[in-house]
Amino acid sequence: SSARISPRLSGRPLELLAHRPPMSDSQEICRGDGHGLFLPLFGPSENEWNNTLRVFLYLFGLLYCFMGVGATSDVFMAAIEKITSKKRRVLDKETNKKITVRLWNPTVANLTLMALGSSAPEILLNVIFIFADGYFLEGLGPSTIVGSAAFNLFCISAVCVIAIPAGEARYIKDMQVYCVTAFFSIFAYFWLIFILTAVSPNVVEIWEGVLTFLFFPLLVTLAYLVDRGYFSKPSEASGKKRHLLSADMSKEELATLEKSIRLKHGGSQLTEQQVLRLIEAEYQAPRSRAMYRVGAIRDMNGGRRLERSRTFDPLYNVLPTVGTCDDREDVSRKNFAIVEFMTHRYTVLENQTTFSLPVLRRGNEDSTAIVSYRTREGTAKAVSDFVHVEGTLEFKPGETVKGIDIPIVDDSSFEQEEDFYVELFLEDANTTSTMLGESLVTVVIIDDDVPGVLSFEMADITVQESVTDLKLPVKVQRKGGGSGRVSCKITTEEVTAVEHLDFEPLDEEVVFEPGQMSATVEVLIKAKGRYELTEQFRMIIQDATGGATFDPSGDGGEDCCIAYVTIVADVSTKERIDKMMSNLRVNWDRASLGTSNWCDQFRAALLVNGGEVDEDESIGISDYILHAINVPWKLLCAFVPPTDFVDGWVCFMASLMLIGIVKAVIGDMAGLLGCCMFGPGSDGLTAITFVAMGTSLPDTFASKMAAQQDPHADASIGNVTGSNSVNVFLGLGLPWMIAAIYWAAAGPNAKWLRLYANRDFTKDFRDGAFVVEDPGLGASVAVFSVLALVCMGVLLLRRKFCGGELGGPRPKAIATSVFFVLLWLTFIILYVV
């Protein structure tokens, strides 16, 4: 075959790859008359160009195509977000009310469409070239999947570990789901080794391809069942319920907590809202991961910032512990009196005018013990929240309990939980016979002022279309309290009605002054001569401030309040309009909106930052440079149908095809680059280095941002394992299954006979079979599988000894990050060698 290689390729370091047999005709693009799907652009004459120039051009083209993959993947992910965020109204059997819920389970969405979105370039590269190469194995696709898996697990984990600020740690919260995806991410590659070396070496039979593909729905099903709690043991389930009180805790457990709270803090006079606030404070219920994700997204796009979670505040992670001296009996024998607080933390309602803080004396009770005390400000301030006190306590012989009375200031304004400290200390004269135990206590003040619950007066509003535009008054009410000044934002959202054509969108802030219990907003209903029986849109109350809340049992839950406005056609004209439009199936509202959205897409593609710049932001030179470089890709993506069409499915399919075209160009470009740099047969080396890194860099930056902004590691490294599993089961399983079926049905052709007829591994497959003959692929899979076990073992050890998979002590974080990068370099070096 060397006679068929271009003379300009004769000096390449072929000895590095000499041990790798040809993979079908993957060398074809390296021949003087060879070609790929789209390249070389200038035909065979391009192979005669200066080799250095070709390396530069192909490398530049490859990097530029990676930008195109990023642009098209953004559109693809937007379509996926549109699909997975679809909502529906269902009847809640417990409350007998209709509520709005998502159609997609988050775990299922992450392992299906979301995983496909992040891994589409790698998967499509394998699928396209197997089909385009006549169902022969192609070198770039499989090696890209393995190389991308290695880069994701080793390099992304390294970046995420070191991205956490010093002294902080992140751990994987949904450990059960992670264990499922982690197992399958390792099993997937051991399975490849098994079918390629043990069962039928270098041949993928039909059952092997089918089973590889069926592992994908099996993974999704098991992860879904684990997410729903079907495999949780009682102890594990109860642990989960403690962390997510509102979601996982049963009614019986919640009733038990309510009873203990009422007994401790005043009994029946506590309102339901006060009980819930006390449960949240004392049982440390963290916010949901969804809320943190919303907060991270708002930080990125400049939206309204959410309040920082109390999860990271050490004051909310202290458990009551009586006595902190290591050896009480030894101290007691020395006749010391030990004076200390009973616990680390107390909680008090704001309306409790005086709080009595108990102080205990133990050990030697036969002498007089004197200690001093004083209060110290935290987030609660002296004078405005509590009265500063200081003084001394004298325990006479036989006295074991004394109290410190601290006045609490009760005001009428709503406040978040605030805390202050009380500390014990000894004067020099009192240190000979008295010592301190637990000497610092945190007192958390829970506000008792109730700002109220915001809701619409009616959850379902019906309005009949008028001859002219109609202003619909909608009443917003404030129930359960009127303390303080609160505000909220009221917006509208399309269901079947369309903004500007059926109604004017609303984005208005409503302010309730102290004592004000209702307000009215107006929505303009457009008169357009409707033929539909009804059209509907949502009105949403959200972003409440001043402490106002929403009814958890209402539509929207604790996050917002939703009402539905139904526009009914005018009875006098409905019959006439129905007759005129009976033969038309096109929704004219959607058609006109689609044209508008396409115009917006092209406008955003042509203008820097999409033409939208905040007043406090300026466009820099780098913005213009990056925009100029990416304008061709932006214009190409602007042709993709908007996500509003068919709930995003049209955009999904169109952007998927666009990614496939770009990946086909990348495949040709990478093949040509490999020919120039390493010589023929270098597809695998090019794939696990340049192609794998290029397709995985966007995920690297996204994971780093998630690691920094999310309190847990699920969104950063937790999704890596799921993506790596999907790459094998879907990216290799689907095309290998189809190729195996094809060869079994079609039989061998001339090319197959020329390549494999006289090979030992095909002696049992003379009627044709899908051949996967690439020692480089098998070796890379084996090396990755072993190194992946090492990497995950290190992550588990970090969870135990560093407080979490990410972050922790800075030296350990740096060492872990360097070690993971070395694992990736080891993978590359062993592949080459």
C-alpha positions in Angstrom: 0.0 0.0 0.0 3.0 2.3 0.4 3.1 2.8 -3.4 -0.3 4.4 -3.2 0.7 7.0 -0.7 1.5 10.5 -1.8 5.2 11.2 -2.1 4.9 14.1 0.3 3.7 11.7 3.0 6.7 9.3 2.7 8.7 11.0 5.4 6.0 10.7 8.1 6.7 8.8 11.4 4.8 5.7 10.3 6.8 3.5 12.7 4.7 4.9 15.6 1.6 3.4 14.0 3.0 0.5 12.1 1.6 -2.1 14.5 -1.9 -0.9 13.7 -3.6 -2.7 10.7 -5.7 -0.7 8.2 -9.3 0.0 9.3 -11.3 -0.6 6.1 -10.3 2.4 3.9 -9.7 4.9 6.6 -6.3 5.6 4.8 -8.1 6.5 1.6 -8.1 10.2 2.3 -4.3 10.0 2.7 -3.8 8.6 -0.8 -2.9 10.9 -3.6 -6.3 10.4 -5.2 -8.2 9.8 -2.0 -11.0 11.9 -0.6 -13.5 12.1 2.3 -17.1 13.2 2.4 -16.3 16.9 1.7 -12.5 17.3 1.7 -10.0 17.8 0.3 -11.6 20.9 -1.0 -9.3 21.4 -4.0 -9.2 17.7 -5.0 -6.1 15.5 -5.4 -3.8 18.4 -6.2 -4.1 19.5 -2.6 -2.0 16.6 -1.6 1.0 18.1 -3.5 1.0 21.3 -1.4 3.7 22.1 1.1 3.2 19.8 4.1 3.8 22.6 6.7 1.2 24.8 5.0 -1.3 21.9 5.0 -0.7 21.2 8.7 -1.4 24.9 9.5 -4.5 25.1 7.3 -6.0 21.8 8.6 -5.3 22.7 12.2 -6.8 26.2 11.8 -9.8 24.7 9.9 -10.2 22.1 12.7 -10.2 24.7 15.4 -12.7 26.9 13.4 -15.0 23.9 13.0 -14.9 23.3 16.7 -16.3 26.8 17.1 -19.0 25.8 14.7 -19.8 22.7 16.8 -20.2 25.0 19.8 -22.5 27.3 17.9 -24.7 24.5 16.5 -24.7 22.7 19.9 -26.0 25.8 21.6 -29.0 25.8 19.2 -29.4 22.0 19.8 -29.4 22.4 23.6 -31.9 25.3 23.3 -34.2 22.9 21.5 -33.7 20.2 24.1 -34.4 22.7 26.9 -37.6 23.6 25.2 -38.6 20.0 24.9 -37.7 18.9 28.4 -39.2 22.0 30.1 -42.7 21.4 28.6 -45.4 21.5 31.3 -48.9 20.2 31.8 -51.7 20.7 34.2 -52.7 17.7 36.3 -55.1 17.2 39.2 -53.5 16.9 42.6 -55.6 14.2 44.3 -54.5 15.4 47.8 -55.6 19.0 47.4 -58.1 18.4 44.5 -56.5 21.3 42.7 -54.9 21.5 39.3 -51.1 22.1 39.4 -48.5 22.7 36.7 -45.9 19.9 36.5 -43.0 19.1 34.1 -43.5 16.2 31.7 -39.8 15.1 31.9 -38.2 13.5 34.9 -34.9 15.4 35.5 -32.8 12.2 35.7 -34.4 10.8 32.5 -33.8 14.2 30.8 -30.2 14.2 31.9 -29.5 10.7 30.6 -31.4 11.0 27.3 -31.8 14.4 25.5 -29.3 16.3 27.8 -26.6 13.6 27.4 -27.3 13.5 23.7 -26.9 17.3 23.5 -23.6 17.3 25.2 -22.3 14.3 23.4 -23.9 14.8 20.0 -20.6 15.7 18.2 -18.8 12.5 19.4 -21.8 10.3 18.7 -22.6 11.7 15.3 -19.0 11.4 14.2 -19.1 7.7 14.7 -22.6 7.2 13.3 -22.1 9.3 10.1 -18.8 7.7 9.1 -19.8 4.1 9.6 -22.8 4.6 7.4 -20.9 6.7 4.9 -18.0 4.2 4.7 -20.3 1.3 3.6 -20.8 -0.1 7.1 -17.0 -0.6 7.6 -15.4 0.5 10.9 -14.1 4.0 10.7 -11.2 5.1 12.9 -12.2 8.6 14.1 -15.6 7.9 15.6 -14.8 5.1 18.1 -11.5 6.6 19.2 -13.1 10.0 19.6 -15.7 8.5 22.0 -13.0 6.8 24.0 -10.7 9.9 24.0 -13.6 12.1 24.9 -14.5 9.8 27.8 -10.9 10.0 29.0 -10.8 13.8 28.7 -14.1 14.1 30.4 -13.3 11.9 33.4 -9.7 12.9 34.0 -9.4 16.5 32.8 -12.8 17.8 33.6 -12.6 16.2 37.1 -9.1 17.9 37.5 -10.5 21.3 36.6 -13.5 20.9 38.9 -11.5 19.7 41.8 -9.2 22.7 41.8 -11.9 25.3 40.8 -13.5 25.3 44.3 -12.3 28.1 46.5 -9.8 27.2 49.2 -11.4 25.7 52.3 -14.6 24.7 50.6 -15.7 21.3 49.4 -18.4 19.9 47.2 -19.8 16.4 47.4 -22.2 14.4 45.2 -25.6 14.6 46.7 -27.6 12.1 44.7 -25.2 9.4 45.4 -27.5 6.5 44.5 -28.1 7.8 40.9 -24.4 8.6 40.6 -23.5 5.0 41.6 -25.7 3.7 38.9 -24.2 5.9 36.2 -20.7 5.4 37.5 -21.1 1.6 37.4 -22.4 1.7 33.8 -19.6 4.1 32.7 -17.0 1.5 33.8 -19.1 -1.5 32.7 -19.6 0.0 29.2 -15.9 -0.1 28.5 -15.2 -3.5 30.1 -18.1 -4.7 28.0 -16.3 -3.4 24.8 -13.2 -5.3 25.8 -15.3 -8.4 26.4 -17.1 -8.4 23.0 -14.0 -7.4 21.0 -11.5 -9.8 22.6 -13.2 -12.6 24.4 -16.4 -13.6 22.7 -15.7 -13.0 19.0 -12.4 -11.2 18.6 -12.5 -8.3 16.2 -16.1 -9.1 15.2 -19.3 -7.6 16.5 -22.2 -10.1 16.2 -25.8 -9.1 16.0 -26.6 -10.0 19.6 -23.6 -8.1 20.8 -24.6 -5.0 19.0 -28.3 -5.3 20.1 -27.3 -5.9 23.7 -24.9 -3.0 23.7 -27.6 -0.7 22.5 -30.2 -2.1 24.9 -27.9 -1.2 27.8 -28.9 2.4 27.1 -32.6 2.1 28.0 -31.6 -0.2 30.9 -29.4 2.5 32.3 -32.1 5.1 32.0 -34.7 2.8 33.6 -32.5 1.9 36.5 -31.5 5.5 37.1 -35.1 6.6 37.0 -36.2 3.9 39.5 -33.3 4.9 41.9 -34.2 8.5 41.5 -37.8 7.7 42.4 -36.7 5.8 45.5 -37.7 2.3 44.5 -34.4 0.8 45.7 -33.9 2.9 48.8 -33.5 1.1 52.1 -35.5 2.5 55.1 -32.4 4.1 56.6 -31.4 5.6 53.3 -34.8 6.9 52.6 -35.2 8.5 55.9 -31.8 10.2 55.4 -33.1 11.7 52.1 -36.2 13.0 53.8 -34.2 14.9 56.3 -32.5 16.8 53.6 -35.6 17.5 51.5 -38.3 18.1 54.0 -40.9 19.3 51.6 -40.3 16.6 49.0 -39.4 13.3 50.6 -40.6 13.5 54.2 -43.9 11.6 54.8 -46.8 13.3 56.5 -46.4 11.2 59.6 -42.8 12.3 60.0 -43.8 15.9 59.4 -46.5 15.7 62.0 -44.0 14.4 64.6 -41.7 17.3 63.9 -44.6 19.8 64.2 -45.6 18.4 67.6 -42.0 18.7 68.9 -41.7 22.2 67.6 -45.0 23.3 69.2 -44.1 21.8 72.5 -40.7 23.5 72.5 -41.8 27.0 71.3 -45.1 27.8 72.7 -47.8 25.4 71.7 -51.0 26.1 69.7 -50.5 29.9 69.4 -47.8 29.3 66.7 -49.1 29.8 63.2 -48.4 27.3 60.5 -45.9 29.6 58.8 -44.0 30.0 62.1 -43.9 26.2 62.6 -42.5 25.7 59.1 -39.9 28.4 59.7 -38.7 26.8 62.9 -38.6 23.3 61.3 -36.4 24.8 58.5 -34.1 26.5 61.0 -33.7 23.6 63.4 -33.6 20.7 60.9 -31.4 22.4 58.4 -33.4 21.7 55.3 -31.3 22.8 52.4 -32.7 24.3 49.2 -33.5 22.2 46.3 -30.9 21.7 43.6 -33.2 23.2 41.0 -33.2 26.5 43.0 -29.5 26.6 43.0 -29.3 26.0 39.3 -31.7 28.9 38.7 -29.5 31.0 40.9 -26.4 30.0 38.9 -28.1 30.7 35.6 -29.2 34.2 36.9 -25.6 34.9 38.0 -24.5 34.1 34.5 -27.1 36.1 32.6 -27.4 39.0 35.0 -30.8 38.1 36.3 -32.1 38.6 39.8 -29.8 37.1 42.4 -31.2 34.6 44.8 -30.4 34.7 48.5 -27.3 32.7 49.4 -28.2 29.4 50.9 -27.7 28.8 54.6 -26.1 25.4 53.8 -22.7 26.9 53.8 -23.2 28.8 57.1 -21.5 26.8 59.8 -24.0 28.1 62.3 -26.6 25.9 60.7 -24.4 22.8 60.8 -23.8 22.5 64.6 -25.3 19.7 66.5 -26.2 20.0 70.2 -23.4 18.4 72.3 -23.3 18.4 76.0 -19.8 18.6 77.5 -16.7 19.0 75.3 -14.0 18.1 77.8 -12.1 15.0 76.6 -11.7 13.4 80.0 -14.4 14.4 82.5 -13.4 11.9 85.2 -9.8 13.1 85.2 -10.9 16.7 85.5 -13.4 15.9 88.2 -10.7 14.2 90.3 -8.8 17.5 90.2 -11.7 19.2 91.9 -12.4 21.7 89.1 -15.8 23.2 88.5 -16.8 23.0 84.8 -19.1 25.7 83.7 -20.6 25.6 80.2 -23.7 26.1 78.0 -26.0 23.2 77.4 -25.8 23.2 73.6 -24.1 25.0 70.8 -27.2 26.7 69.4 -30.6 28.0 70.5 -33.6 29.2 68.4 -35.9 31.9 69.7 -39.0 33.7 68.3 -38.8 37.4 67.9 -41.9 38.0 69.9 -40.4 36.3 72.9 -39.5 39.4 74.9 -36.9 37.8 77.1 -34.8 34.7 76.4 -33.4 32.9 79.4 -30.1 31.1 78.4 -29.3 28.2 80.8 -25.7 27.8 82.0 -24.7 24.5 83.7 -22.1 23.8 86.4 -20.7 20.2 86.8 -17.7 18.6 88.2 -16.8 20.0 91.7 -20.1 21.4 93.2 -18.8 22.0 96.7 -17.2 25.4 96.1 -18.2 28.7 94.6 -17.7 29.1 90.8 -17.7 32.5 89.1 -17.7 33.1 85.3 -18.3 36.2 83.2 -20.5 36.5 80.2 -21.3 38.9 77.4 -23.2 39.0 74.1 -21.6 39.6 70.8 -23.2 40.7 67.5 -23.6 38.4 64.5 -26.1 39.2 61.8 -28.4 40.3 64.6 -27.5 43.7 65.9 -27.6 45.1 69.4 -30.4 47.6 70.1 -32.3 46.8 66.9 -32.6 43.0 67.4 -31.5 42.3 71.0 -30.3 44.1 74.1 -26.6 43.7 74.8 -25.9 42.2 78.2 -22.8 41.4 80.2 -22.0 40.5 83.7 -21.0 37.6 86.0 -22.7 34.4 87.2 -21.9 33.1 90.7 -22.6 29.4 91.4 -22.9 28.9 95.1 -22.0 25.5 96.6 -24.6 23.0 95.4 -26.0 25.2 92.5 -25.8 23.6 89.1 -27.9 25.8 86.9 -28.0 29.6 86.4 -29.7 31.7 83.7 -28.7 34.6 81.5 -31.7 36.8 80.6 -31.4 38.5 77.2 -34.2 40.9 76.0 -35.3 40.3 72.4 -36.5 43.4 70.4 -39.7 42.7 68.6 -40.4 45.0 65.6 -43.1 45.0 62.9 -40.9 44.6 59.9 -40.1 41.3 58.2 -36.6 40.0 58.5 -34.6 36.9 57.7 -33.3 34.7 60.5 -30.5 36.6 62.3 -28.1 35.4 65.0 -25.9 36.7 67.8 -23.5 35.1 70.2 -23.2 34.7 73.9 -19.8 33.8 75.3 -18.5 32.7 78.7 -15.0 33.7 79.9 -13.0 33.6 83.1 -11.3 36.5 84.9 -7.8 35.8 86.0 -8.8 35.4 89.7 -11.3 32.7 88.9 -9.1 30.3 86.9 -7.7 28.3 89.8 -10.8 26.3 90.6 -13.1 26.9 87.6 -12.7 25.9 84.0 -15.0 26.3 80.9 -16.6 23.7 78.8 -18.7 24.8 75.9 -18.2 28.6 76.2 -19.8 29.9 73.0 -23.4 29.6 72.0 -25.3 30.9 68.9 -28.8 32.3 69.3 -30.9 32.4 66.2 -33.8 34.9 66.1 -36.8 33.7 64.0 -39.0 36.6 62.8 -42.7 36.3 63.7 -44.0 39.1 61.5 -46.1 37.5 58.7 -46.0 39.4 55.4 -48.7 37.2 53.9 -49.3 34.7 51.1 -49.7 36.1 47.6 -52.2 34.6 45.1 -54.7 35.4 42.4 -58.3 35.8 43.5 -59.3 33.3 40.8 -57.1 30.5 39.5 -59.1 30.1 36.3 -60.4 33.2 34.5 -62.6 33.1 31.5 -63.1 36.2 29.3 -65.1 36.5 26.1 -63.6 38.3 23.2 -64.9 41.7 22.5 -65.4 43.7 19.3 -62.5 46.0 20.4 -59.5 45.4 22.6 -60.5 44.6 26.1 -58.7 45.4 29.4 -59.2 42.5 31.7 -58.8 43.4 35.4 -57.1 40.6 37.5 -57.1 40.8 41.2 -54.1 39.8 43.3 -54.7 39.2 47.0 -52.6 39.0 50.1 -53.8 36.6 52.7 -52.6 35.4 56.1 -50.9 38.6 57.1 -50.3 42.2 56.0 -47.0 43.1 57.8 -44.5 45.2 56.0 -44.1 46.4 52.5 -43.9 43.5 50.0 -43.7 43.3 46.2 -44.0 40.8 43.4 -43.6 40.5 39.7 -46.5 39.5 37.5 -45.8 38.1 34.1 -47.7 36.3 31.3 -46.7 33.1 29.4 -48.1 31.6 26.3 -50.1 28.3 26.3 -52.2 28.4 23.1 -52.7 32.1 23.0 -49.9 34.1 21.3 -48.3 37.3 22.6 -49.2 40.5 20.7 -51.8 38.7 18.6 -54.1 37.3 21.3 -53.0 39.4 24.3 -50.4 42.0 25.2 -47.6 40.4 27.4 -47.4 41.6 31.0 -44.2 42.1 33.0 -45.2 44.4 35.9 -44.2 44.9 39.5 -46.9 45.1 42.1 -46.3 46.7 45.5 -48.4 46.1 48.6 -48.0 48.7 51.3 -48.2 47.7 55.0 -51.8 46.6 55.6 -52.8 46.6 51.9 -54.4 43.3 51.1 -55.2 43.4 47.4 -54.1 45.0 44.1 -55.4 44.9 40.5 -53.5 44.5 37.3 -54.9 44.8 33.8 -54.2 42.6 30.8 -55.1 43.8 27.3 -57.0 41.1 25.4 -56.7 41.6 21.7 -59.7 41.6 19.4 -58.9 39.7 16.2 -62.0 37.8 15.2 -61.2 34.4 16.7 -62.4 31.2 15.2 -60.9 28.9 17.9 -63.2 27.9 20.6 -60.8 28.9 23.3 -57.3 30.3 23.6 -55.3 30.3 26.9 -52.3 31.9 28.5 -50.8 31.9 32.0 -50.4 34.6 34.5 -47.7 34.1 37.0 -46.9 35.8 40.3 -43.2 35.4 41.1 -40.1 37.0 42.7 -41.9 38.0 45.9 -39.9 40.3 48.2 -40.4 41.4 51.8 -40.9 37.9 53.0 -44.1 37.3 51.1 -44.6 33.6 50.1 -46.9 31.4 48.0 -49.3 28.7 48.9 -47.4 25.3 48.6 -50.7 23.5 47.7 -51.5 26.0 44.9 -50.6 25.8 41.3 -47.0 26.8 41.2 -46.2 25.5 44.6 -43.7 27.4 46.8 -42.0 29.1 43.9 -44.8 31.0 42.3 -48.6 31.3 41.8 -50.2 30.5 38.4 -53.6 31.4 37.1 -54.9 30.5 33.6 -56.8 33.0 31.5 -59.1 31.4 28.8 -60.2 33.6 25.9 -63.5 32.4 24.6 -64.7 33.3 21.0 -67.6 35.7 20.7 -70.7 33.6 20.4 -72.3 35.8 17.8 -69.4 35.4 15.3 -68.0 32.0 16.3 -70.1 30.0 13.8 -69.3 32.2 10.9 -65.6 32.1 11.6 -65.6 28.3 12.0 -67.1 27.9 8.6 -64.6 30.2 7.0 -61.6 28.4 8.5 -62.9 24.8 8.6 -60.6 23.7 5.7 -57.5 25.3 7.0 -55.1 23.5 9.4 -52.5 26.1 9.8 -52.3 28.1 12.9 -51.9 31.6 11.6 -50.8 32.9 14.9 -47.9 30.5 15.0 -47.0 31.1 11.4 -46.7 34.9 11.9 -44.8 34.4 15.1 -42.3 32.0 13.4 -41.5 34.7 10.8 -40.9 37.1 13.6 -38.6 34.8 15.4 -36.6 34.0 12.3 -36.0 37.7 11.9 -34.9 38.0 15.5 -32.5 35.1 14.9 -30.8 36.8 12.0 -30.7 40.1 13.8 -29.0 38.4 16.7 -26.6 36.7 14.4 -25.5 40.0 12.7 -25.3 42.2 15.8 -22.7 42.0 18.6 -24.0 40.4 21.7 -27.3 39.8 19.8 -28.0 43.5 19.9 -28.9 43.4 23.6 -26.5 45.2 25.9 -27.4 46.3 29.5 -27.0 50.0 30.4 -24.2 49.2 32.8 -22.3 47.1 30.3 -20.1 48.1 27.4 -19.0 46.2 24.3 -15.3 45.6 24.3 -12.9 45.0 21.4 -12.8 41.3 22.2 -16.5 41.1 21.7 -16.2 42.6 18.2 -13.3 40.2 17.4 -15.1 37.1 18.6 -18.3 38.2 16.9 -16.6 38.8 13.6 -15.0 35.3 13.7 -18.2 33.6 14.5 -20.6 35.5 12.2 -20.6 32.7 9.5 -21.6 30.1 12.1 -24.2 32.4 13.7 -25.8 33.0 10.3 -25.8 29.3 9.5 -27.5 28.6 12.8 -30.0 31.4 12.2 -31.5 29.2 9.4 -32.5 26.6 12.0 -36.3 26.9 12.8 -37.0 28.6 16.1 -37.7 26.5 19.1 -41.3 27.6 19.3 -42.1 25.4 16.3 -43.8 22.1 17.4 -42.5 22.5 20.9 -38.8 22.5 19.8 -38.8 19.2 17.9 -38.3 20.9 14.5 -35.4 22.8 15.9 -34.1 19.6 17.5 -34.0 17.7 14.2 -32.7 20.5 12.1 -29.8 21.4 14.5 -29.0 17.7 14.8 -28.6 17.4 11.1 -26.5 20.6 11.1 -24.2 19.2 13.8 -23.9 16.0 11.7 -22.7 18.1 8.6 -20.2 20.0 10.7 -18.9 16.8 12.3 -18.5 15.2 8.8 -16.3 18.2 7.8 -14.4 17.8 11.1 -13.9 14.1 10.3 -12.3 14.9 7.0 -10.3 17.7 8.4 -9.0 15.5 11.3 -8.1 12.7 8.8 -6.1 15.1 6.6 -4.4 16.6 9.7 -3.5 13.1 10.9 -2.1 12.2 7.5 0.2 15.3 7.5 1.3 15.0 11.1 1.5 11.3 11.7 1.0 9.5 8.4 -1.7 7.1 7.2 -3.5 5.0 9.8 -3.3 7.7 12.4 -7.1 8.3 12.8 -7.1 6.9 16.3 -4.3 9.1 17.5 -5.8 12.2 16.0 -9.2 11.3 17.5 -8.1 10.9 21.1 -6.1 14.1 21.1 -7.3 16.9 18.8 -10.9 15.8 18.1 -11.6 14.6 21.7 -10.3 17.8 23.3 -12.0 20.0 20.8 -15.4 18.5 21.3 -15.0 18.3 25.1 -13.8 21.8 25.8 -17.3 23.4 26.0 -18.2 20.8 28.6 -15.1 21.6 30.5 -16.0 25.3 30.9 -19.6 24.4 31.7 -18.6 21.9 34.4 -16.1 24.5 36.0 -18.9 27.0 36.2 -21.3 24.5 37.8 -18.6 23.4 40.3 -18.1 27.0 41.4 -21.8 28.0 41.6 -23.5 24.8 42.7 -23.2 23.6 46.3 -22.9 20.0 45.2 -20.8 18.2 42.7 -23.7 16.5 40.8 -24.0 19.1 38.1 -20.2 19.2 37.5 -18.7 15.7 37.7 -21.8 13.8 38.4 -23.0 14.1 34.8 -19.7 13.0 33.4 -20.3 9.3 34.1 -23.8 9.4 32.5 -22.4 11.0 29.4 -19.6 8.5 29.1 -22.1 5.7 29.4 -24.4 7.1 26.7 -21.5 7.6 24.4 -20.9 3.8 24.3 -24.4 2.5 24.4 -25.8 5.0 21.9 -22.8 6.2 20.0 -21.3 2.8 19.4 -24.2 0.4 20.2 -26.7 1.9 17.6 -24.4 2.0 14.5 -22.7 -1.3 15.4 -26.0 -3.0 15.8 -27.2 -1.7 12.4 -23.9 -2.6 10.8 -24.0 -6.1 12.3 -27.5 -6.7 11.0 -26.5 -5.3 7.6 -23.6 -7.7 7.0 -25.6 -10.6 8.2 -28.4 -9.8 5.7 -26.3 -8.5 2.8 -23.3 -10.9 3.0 -19.7 -10.1 2.1 -18.9 -7.8 -0.8 -15.7 -7.5 -2.8 -14.2 -5.0 -0.4 -15.0 -7.1 2.6 -13.5 -10.2 1.0 -10.4 -8.3 0.0 -9.8 -7.1 3.5 -11.0 -9.9 5.7 -11.6 -13.1 3.8 -8.2 -14.7 4.7 -8.0 -13.4 8.3 -8.2 -16.0 11.1 -10.8 -14.1 13.1 -13.3 -14.4 10.2 -13.1 -18.1 9.7 -16.4 -18.6 11.4 -18.0 -15.6 9.6 -17.5 -16.4 5.9 -21.0 -15.1 5.2 -20.0 -11.6 6.3 -19.8 -9.8 9.7 -19.1 -6.4 11.1 -15.4 -6.3 11.7 -13.8 -4.1 14.4 -10.1 -4.7 13.8 -8.2 -2.0 15.6 -5.7 -3.0 18.3 -5.3 0.7 19.1 -9.0 0.9 20.0 -9.0 -2.2 22.1 -5.8 -1.1 23.9 -7.2 2.4 24.5 -10.4 1.0 26.0 -8.5 -1.4 28.3 -6.1 1.4 29.5 -9.0 3.8 30.0 -11.0 1.2 32.0 -8.2 0.6 34.4 -7.4 4.3 34.8 -11.1 5.1 35.2 -11.3 2.8 38.2 -8.3 4.5 39.7 -9.8 7.9 39.1 -13.2 7.0 40.7 -11.4 5.4 43.6 -9.6 8.6 44.3 -12.9 10.5 44.1 -14.4 8.1 46.7 -11.3 8.6 49.0 -11.7 12.4 48.6 -15.3 12.1 49.7 -14.2 10.4 52.9 -11.0 12.3 53.8 -11.5 15.7 52.1 -15.2 16.3 52.8 -16.2 15.9 49.2 -15.2 14.9 45.7 -14.3 18.5 44.8 -12.3 21.1 46.7 -11.1 20.5 50.3 -7.7 21.4 51.6 -5.8 23.3 48.9 -2.7 21.1 48.8 -4.8 17.9 48.5 -6.9 19.6 45.8 -3.8 20.6 43.8 -2.3 17.1 44.2 -5.5 15.5 43.0 -5.9 17.8 40.0 -2.3 17.1 38.9 -2.8 13.3 39.4 -5.9 13.3 37.2 -4.0 15.2 34.5 -1.2 12.7 34.7 -3.8 9.9 34.3 -4.9 11.5 31.1 -1.3 11.9 29.8 -0.7 8.3 30.8 -3.7 7.3 28.7 -2.3 9.2 25.7 1.2 7.9 26.0 0.2 4.3 26.4 -2.0 4.6 23.3 0.9 5.9 21.3 3.4 3.4 22.6 
